[in-house]
Amino acid sequence: MSGPWDAIDGHVFAERIIQALMIIRDQFGDTVPEAIDRFSERYEYLRETRPDDFAKPREEYGRGFYS
C-alpha cells in the first residue's frame, strides 16, 4: 500500500507514535480519538503482516509512552 501509509508505517515501525498520529490526522481529517483508533488498527495489521519489521516485541512497544 502506498500513499500516506508509507510514511505512517515507517513511524509505526520506529515507535514514533506522535508523528504517526499527526500524519493520520492530517491525511484523513481524524479527530484525536479517531486517529488513535486508526493507528491501533494499522499497528495490528502490520504486526500480522510484517512482524519482522518491528524493532521491539509487542510487549515492549510503546512502553513509557505517555501523551
Jmol script that loads the backbone (N, CA, C; Angstrom):
load data "model"
ATOM      1  N   MET A   1       0.849  -1.167   0.000  1.00  0.00           N
ATOM      2  CA  MET A   1       0.000   0.000   0.000  1.00  0.00           C
ATOM      3  C   MET A   1       0.894   1.229   0.000  1.00  0.00           C
ATOM      4  N   SER A   2       0.562   2.213  -0.793  1.00  0.00           N
ATOM      5  CA  SER A   2       1.415   3.400  -0.869  1.00  0.00           C
ATOM      6  C   SER A   2       0.639   4.621  -0.392  1.00  0.00           C
ATOM      7  N   GLY A   3       1.136   5.771  -0.744  1.00  0.00           N
ATOM      8  CA  GLY A   3       0.499   6.995  -0.304  1.00  0.00           C
ATOM      9  C   GLY A   3       0.904   7.323   1.115  1.00  0.00           C
ATOM     10  N   PRO A   4      -0.031   7.843   1.913  1.00  0.00           N
ATOM     11  CA  PRO A   4       0.327   8.252   3.271  1.00  0.00           C
ATOM     12  C   PRO A   4       0.757   7.090   4.149  1.00  0.00           C
ATOM     13  N   TRP A   5       0.335   5.876   3.797  1.00  0.00           N
ATOM     14  CA  TRP A   5       0.685   4.730   4.641  1.00  0.00           C
ATOM     15  C   TRP A   5       2.183   4.460   4.649  1.00  0.00           C
ATOM     16  N   ASP A   6       2.899   4.781   3.593  1.00  0.00           N
ATOM     17  CA  ASP A   6       4.351   4.585   3.592  1.00  0.00           C
ATOM     18  C   ASP A   6       5.003   5.356   4.741  1.00  0.00           C
ATOM     19  N   ALA A   7       4.658   6.623   4.855  1.00  0.00           N
ATOM     20  CA  ALA A   7       5.230   7.454   5.922  1.00  0.00           C
ATOM     21  C   ALA A   7       4.718   7.013   7.288  1.00  0.00           C
ATOM     22  N   ILE A   8       3.432   6.729   7.376  1.00  0.00           N
ATOM     23  CA  ILE A   8       2.847   6.311   8.646  1.00  0.00           C
ATOM     24  C   ILE A   8       3.494   5.016   9.118  1.00  0.00           C
ATOM     25  N   ASP A   9       3.602   4.041   8.225  1.00  0.00           N
ATOM     26  CA  ASP A   9       4.181   2.752   8.596  1.00  0.00           C
ATOM     27  C   ASP A   9       5.607   2.901   9.095  1.00  0.00           C
ATOM     28  N   GLY A  10       6.386   3.759   8.462  1.00  0.00           N
ATOM     29  CA  GLY A  10       7.756   3.989   8.917  1.00  0.00           C
ATOM     30  C   GLY A  10       7.789   4.470  10.355  1.00  0.00           C
ATOM     31  N   HIS A  11       6.875   5.354  10.694  1.00  0.00           N
ATOM     32  CA  HIS A  11       6.798   5.849  12.067  1.00  0.00           C
ATOM     33  C   HIS A  11       6.314   4.750  13.018  1.00  0.00           C
ATOM     34  N   VAL A  12       5.365   3.946  12.579  1.00  0.00           N
ATOM     35  CA  VAL A  12       4.872   2.853  13.431  1.00  0.00           C
ATOM     36  C   VAL A  12       6.012   1.890  13.740  1.00  0.00           C
ATOM     37  N   PHE A  13       6.754   1.481  12.723  1.00  0.00           N
ATOM     38  CA  PHE A  13       7.859   0.545  12.939  1.00  0.00           C
ATOM     39  C   PHE A  13       8.924   1.124  13.865  1.00  0.00           C
ATOM     40  N   ALA A  14       9.171   2.441  13.761  1.00  0.00           N
ATOM     41  CA  ALA A  14      10.201   3.102  14.565  1.00  0.00           C
ATOM     42  C   ALA A  14       9.679   3.559  15.930  1.00  0.00           C
ATOM     43  N   GLU A  15       8.429   3.247  16.229  1.00  0.00           N
ATOM     44  CA  GLU A  15       7.802   3.589  17.500  1.00  0.00           C
ATOM     45  C   GLU A  15       7.699   5.101  17.697  1.00  0.00           C
ATOM     46  N   ARG A  16       7.525   5.822  16.597  1.00  0.00           N
ATOM     47  CA  ARG A  16       7.306   7.272  16.650  1.00  0.00           C
ATOM     48  C   ARG A  16       5.793   7.501  16.567  1.00  0.00           C
ATOM     49  N   ILE A  17       5.142   7.290  17.672  1.00  0.00           N
ATOM     50  CA  ILE A  17       3.685   7.263  17.735  1.00  0.00           C
ATOM     51  C   ILE A  17       3.071   8.634  17.450  1.00  0.00           C
ATOM     52  N   ILE A  18       3.598   9.664  18.062  1.00  0.00           N
ATOM     53  CA  ILE A  18       3.054  11.018  17.868  1.00  0.00           C
ATOM     54  C   ILE A  18       3.144  11.427  16.402  1.00  0.00           C
ATOM     55  N   GLN A  19       4.288  11.170  15.772  1.00  0.00           N
ATOM     56  CA  GLN A  19       4.450  11.536  14.367  1.00  0.00           C
ATOM     57  C   GLN A  19       3.443  10.793  13.485  1.00  0.00           C
ATOM     58  N   ALA A  20       3.246   9.509  13.767  1.00  0.00           N
ATOM     59  CA  ALA A  20       2.265   8.732  13.005  1.00  0.00           C
ATOM     60  C   ALA A  20       0.869   9.305  13.202  1.00  0.00           C
ATOM     61  N   LEU A  21       0.518   9.642  14.424  1.00  0.00           N
ATOM     62  CA  LEU A  21      -0.806  10.209  14.691  1.00  0.00           C
ATOM     63  C   LEU A  21      -0.998  11.552  13.994  1.00  0.00           C
ATOM     64  N   MET A  22       0.041  12.357  13.945  1.00  0.00           N
ATOM     65  CA  MET A  22      -0.058  13.655  13.271  1.00  0.00           C
ATOM     66  C   MET A  22      -0.330  13.481  11.778  1.00  0.00           C
ATOM     67  N   ILE A  23       0.363  12.542  11.149  1.00  0.00           N
ATOM     68  CA  ILE A  23       0.132  12.297   9.717  1.00  0.00           C
ATOM     69  C   ILE A  23      -1.273  11.747   9.496  1.00  0.00           C
ATOM     70  N   ILE A  24      -1.696  10.830  10.342  1.00  0.00           N
ATOM     71  CA  ILE A  24      -3.048  10.268  10.221  1.00  0.00           C
ATOM     72  C   ILE A  24      -4.089  11.384  10.315  1.00  0.00           C
ATOM     73  N   ARG A  25      -3.955  12.260  11.277  1.00  0.00           N
ATOM     74  CA  ARG A  25      -4.911  13.360  11.432  1.00  0.00           C
ATOM     75  C   ARG A  25      -4.902  14.265  10.205  1.00  0.00           C
ATOM     76  N   ASP A  26      -3.707  14.562   9.705  1.00  0.00           N
ATOM     77  CA  ASP A  26      -3.582  15.439   8.544  1.00  0.00           C
ATOM     78  C   ASP A  26      -4.160  14.796   7.293  1.00  0.00           C
ATOM     79  N   GLN A  27      -3.845  13.543   7.049  1.00  0.00           N
ATOM     80  CA  GLN A  27      -4.250  12.859   5.816  1.00  0.00           C
ATOM     81  C   GLN A  27      -5.726  12.474   5.784  1.00  0.00           C
ATOM     82  N   PHE A  28      -6.272  12.111   6.937  1.00  0.00           N
ATOM     83  CA  PHE A  28      -7.631  11.591   6.965  1.00  0.00           C
ATOM     84  C   PHE A  28      -8.628  12.522   7.654  1.00  0.00           C
ATOM     85  N   GLY A  29      -8.142  13.607   8.234  1.00  0.00           N
ATOM     86  CA  GLY A  29      -9.029  14.550   8.907  1.00  0.00           C
ATOM     87  C   GLY A  29      -9.635  13.999  10.190  1.00  0.00           C
ATOM     88  N   ASP A  30      -8.939  13.057  10.793  1.00  0.00           N
ATOM     89  CA  ASP A  30      -9.453  12.418  12.000  1.00  0.00           C
ATOM     90  C   ASP A  30      -9.348  13.325  13.219  1.00  0.00           C
ATOM     91  N   THR A  31     -10.250  13.097  14.163  1.00  0.00           N
ATOM     92  CA  THR A  31     -10.097  13.677  15.493  1.00  0.00           C
ATOM     93  C   THR A  31      -9.007  12.875  16.196  1.00  0.00           C
ATOM     94  N   VAL A  32      -8.584  13.319  17.364  1.00  0.00           N
ATOM     95  CA  VAL A  32      -7.557  12.583  18.099  1.00  0.00           C
ATOM     96  C   VAL A  32      -8.022  11.153  18.415  1.00  0.00           C
ATOM     97  N   PRO A  33      -9.230  10.963  18.962  1.00  0.00           N
ATOM     98  CA  PRO A  33      -9.666   9.580  19.226  1.00  0.00           C
ATOM     99  C   PRO A  33      -9.761   8.723  17.951  1.00  0.00           C
ATOM    100  N   GLU A  34     -10.204   9.315  16.861  1.00  0.00           N
ATOM    101  CA  GLU A  34     -10.272   8.576  15.598  1.00  0.00           C
ATOM    102  C   GLU A  34      -8.878   8.195  15.114  1.00  0.00           C
ATOM    103  N   ALA A  35      -7.923   9.117  15.246  1.00  0.00           N
ATOM    104  CA  ALA A  35      -6.553   8.843  14.817  1.00  0.00           C
ATOM    105  C   ALA A  35      -5.941   7.724  15.658  1.00  0.00           C
ATOM    106  N   ILE A  36      -6.231   7.726  16.948  1.00  0.00           N
ATOM    107  CA  ILE A  36      -5.723   6.660  17.816  1.00  0.00           C
ATOM    108  C   ILE A  36      -6.308   5.322  17.391  1.00  0.00           C
ATOM    109  N   ASP A  37      -7.592   5.301  17.093  1.00  0.00           N
ATOM    110  CA  ASP A  37      -8.229   4.062  16.622  1.00  0.00           C
ATOM    111  C   ASP A  37      -7.625   3.598  15.305  1.00  0.00           C
ATOM    112  N   ARG A  38      -7.417   4.533  14.377  1.00  0.00           N
ATOM    113  CA  ARG A  38      -6.840   4.182  13.073  1.00  0.00           C
ATOM    114  C   ARG A  38      -5.405   3.685  13.250  1.00  0.00           C
ATOM    115  N   PHE A  39      -4.645   4.331  14.127  1.00  0.00           N
ATOM    116  CA  PHE A  39      -3.284   3.897  14.423  1.00  0.00           C
ATOM    117  C   PHE A  39      -3.307   2.467  14.968  1.00  0.00           C
ATOM    118  N   SER A  40      -4.184   2.206  15.918  1.00  0.00           N
ATOM    119  CA  SER A  40      -4.274   0.873  16.530  1.00  0.00           C
ATOM    120  C   SER A  40      -4.605  -0.197  15.505  1.00  0.00           C
ATOM    121  N   GLU A  41      -5.545   0.117  14.616  1.00  0.00           N
ATOM    122  CA  GLU A  41      -5.895  -0.835  13.557  1.00  0.00           C
ATOM    123  C   GLU A  41      -4.703  -1.098  12.649  1.00  0.00           C
ATOM    124  N   ARG A  42      -3.986  -0.050  12.279  1.00  0.00           N
ATOM    125  CA  ARG A  42      -2.827  -0.211  11.395  1.00  0.00           C
ATOM    126  C   ARG A  42      -1.714  -0.983  12.099  1.00  0.00           C
ATOM    127  N   TYR A  43      -1.500  -0.679  13.383  1.00  0.00           N
ATOM    128  CA  TYR A  43      -0.489  -1.383  14.165  1.00  0.00           C
ATOM    129  C   TYR A  43      -0.779  -2.881  14.168  1.00  0.00           C
ATOM    130  N   GLU A  44      -2.005  -3.258  14.431  1.00  0.00           N
ATOM    131  CA  GLU A  44      -2.373  -4.678  14.455  1.00  0.00           C
ATOM    132  C   GLU A  44      -2.203  -5.320  13.082  1.00  0.00           C
ATOM    133  N   TYR A  45      -2.578  -4.594  12.036  1.00  0.00           N
ATOM    134  CA  TYR A  45      -2.405  -5.101  10.672  1.00  0.00           C
ATOM    135  C   TYR A  45      -0.917  -5.343  10.380  1.00  0.00           C
ATOM    136  N   LEU A  46      -0.083  -4.381  10.740  1.00  0.00           N
ATOM    137  CA  LEU A  46       1.352  -4.516  10.482  1.00  0.00           C
ATOM    138  C   LEU A  46       1.974  -5.629  11.324  1.00  0.00           C
ATOM    139  N   ARG A  47       1.529  -5.790  12.542  1.00  0.00           N
ATOM    140  CA  ARG A  47       2.036  -6.888  13.386  1.00  0.00           C
ATOM    141  C   ARG A  47       1.717  -8.240  12.754  1.00  0.00           C
ATOM    142  N   GLU A  48       0.560  -8.349  12.108  1.00  0.00           N
ATOM    143  CA  GLU A  48       0.175  -9.604  11.458  1.00  0.00           C
ATOM    144  C   GLU A  48       0.924  -9.828  10.151  1.00  0.00           C
ATOM    145  N   THR A  49       1.077  -8.773   9.356  1.00  0.00           N
ATOM    146  CA  THR A  49       1.617  -8.939   8.006  1.00  0.00           C
ATOM    147  C   THR A  49       3.122  -8.710   7.900  1.00  0.00           C
ATOM    148  N   ARG A  50       3.708  -7.954   8.822  1.00  0.00           N
ATOM    149  CA  ARG A  50       5.140  -7.625   8.739  1.00  0.00           C
ATOM    150  C   ARG A  50       5.801  -7.649  10.117  1.00  0.00           C
ATOM    151  N   PRO A  51       5.656  -8.722  10.859  1.00  0.00           N
ATOM    152  CA  PRO A  51       6.168  -8.743  12.234  1.00  0.00           C
ATOM    153  C   PRO A  51       7.673  -8.535  12.345  1.00  0.00           C
ATOM    154  N   ASP A  52       8.433  -8.944  11.335  1.00  0.00           N
ATOM    155  CA  ASP A  52       9.892  -8.823  11.396  1.00  0.00           C
ATOM    156  C   ASP A  52      10.385  -7.389  11.224  1.00  0.00           C
ATOM    157  N   ASP A  53       9.507  -6.479  10.801  1.00  0.00           N
ATOM    158  CA  ASP A  53       9.904  -5.088  10.604  1.00  0.00           C
ATOM    159  C   ASP A  53       9.889  -4.271  11.897  1.00  0.00           C
ATOM    160  N   PHE A  54       9.391  -4.856  12.980  1.00  0.00           N
ATOM    161  CA  PHE A  54       9.354  -4.157  14.257  1.00  0.00           C
ATOM    162  C   PHE A  54      10.655  -4.391  15.011  1.00  0.00           C
ATOM    163  N   ALA A  55      11.176  -3.324  15.597  1.00  0.00           N
ATOM    164  CA  ALA A  55      12.424  -3.416  16.368  1.00  0.00           C
ATOM    165  C   ALA A  55      12.178  -3.997  17.755  1.00  0.00           C
ATOM    166  N   LYS A  56      10.973  -3.824  18.272  1.00  0.00           N
ATOM    167  CA  LYS A  56      10.645  -4.297  19.616  1.00  0.00           C
ATOM    168  C   LYS A  56       9.496  -5.294  19.556  1.00  0.00           C
ATOM    169  N   PRO A  57       9.498  -6.228  20.487  1.00  0.00           N
ATOM    170  CA  PRO A  57       8.356  -7.147  20.556  1.00  0.00           C
ATOM    171  C   PRO A  57       7.104  -6.413  21.039  1.00  0.00           C
ATOM    172  N   ARG A  58       5.962  -7.017  20.803  1.00  0.00           N
ATOM    173  CA  ARG A  58       4.679  -6.422  21.180  1.00  0.00           C
ATOM    174  C   ARG A  58       4.660  -5.975  22.646  1.00  0.00           C
ATOM    175  N   GLU A  59       5.238  -6.773  23.526  1.00  0.00           N
ATOM    176  CA  GLU A  59       5.204  -6.486  24.955  1.00  0.00           C
ATOM    177  C   GLU A  59       5.950  -5.203  25.333  1.00  0.00           C
ATOM    178  N   GLU A  60       6.926  -4.816  24.526  1.00  0.00           N
ATOM    179  CA  GLU A  60       7.730  -3.630  24.838  1.00  0.00           C
ATOM    180  C   GLU A  60       7.349  -2.409  24.016  1.00  0.00           C
ATOM    181  N   TYR A  61       6.577  -2.589  22.967  1.00  0.00           N
ATOM    182  CA  TYR A  61       6.218  -1.476  22.079  1.00  0.00           C
ATOM    183  C   TYR A  61       5.400  -0.444  22.853  1.00  0.00           C
ATOM    184  N   GLY A  62       5.813   0.796  22.791  1.00  0.00           N
ATOM    185  CA  GLY A  62       5.088   1.891  23.432  1.00  0.00           C
ATOM    186  C   GLY A  62       5.298   1.984  24.927  1.00  0.00           C
ATOM    187  N   ARG A  63       6.120   1.132  25.472  1.00  0.00           N
ATOM    188  CA  ARG A  63       6.383   1.187  26.913  1.00  0.00           C
ATOM    189  C   ARG A  63       7.019   2.531  27.253  1.00  0.00           C
ATOM    190  N   GLY A  64       6.470   3.199  28.239  1.00  0.00           N
ATOM    191  CA  GLY A  64       6.984   4.502  28.626  1.00  0.00           C
ATOM    192  C   GLY A  64       6.409   5.654  27.816  1.00  0.00           C
ATOM    193  N   PHE A  65       5.484   5.353  26.897  1.00  0.00           N
ATOM    194  CA  PHE A  65       4.871   6.416  26.103  1.00  0.00           C
ATOM    195  C   PHE A  65       3.683   6.998  26.856  1.00  0.00           C
ATOM    196  N   TYR A  66       3.717   8.289  27.062  1.00  0.00           N
ATOM    197  CA  TYR A  66       2.613   8.987  27.707  1.00  0.00           C
ATOM    198  C   TYR A  66       2.317  10.230  26.885  1.00  0.00           C
ATOM    199  N   SER A  67       1.049  10.465  26.654  1.00  0.00           N
ATOM    200  CA  SER A  67       0.703  11.661  25.883  1.00  0.00           C
ATOM    201  C   SER A  67      -0.242  12.539  26.663  1.00  0.00           C
TER     202      SER A  67
END
end "model"
wireframe off; spacefill off
backbone 0.3
color backbone group
